[in-house]
Structure formats: structure tokens, C-alpha cells
Amino acid sequence: MLILVWFVVCIIFAFVQLILGDSGHALELFALLSAIALFLISRFTKKTK
């Protein structure tokens, strides 16, 4: 499970870095997308149990 979370966060980081680069809003977008992804992973794993 931790590997899945790490993989998703790395993909989100690469995507944000590619799109926004060194923009001041890159960190906020990365935090928002990471929070949404972690929430969805949490909901998905609780639903399957």
C-alpha cells in the first residue's frame, strides 16, 4: 500500500513540475492533488475490505 501511495505522489509531482515548472503555485497544486489522490486511495481500499 505504501508503494502505491509513493508511486502516485511521484507521478503527481512529475506532472505538476512538467506543467507549472518553477511557478509559485506549483507547490499548492501539488499539495491539493496529493490530498485528493490520498483521499481516493483511502476510500477505494476501505470499500474493498
PyMOL commands that set and color helices and strands:
alter all, ss='L'
color gray80, all
select helices_A, chain A and resi 2-20+26-48
alter helices_A, ss='H'
color red, helices_A
deselect
rebuild
show_as cartoon
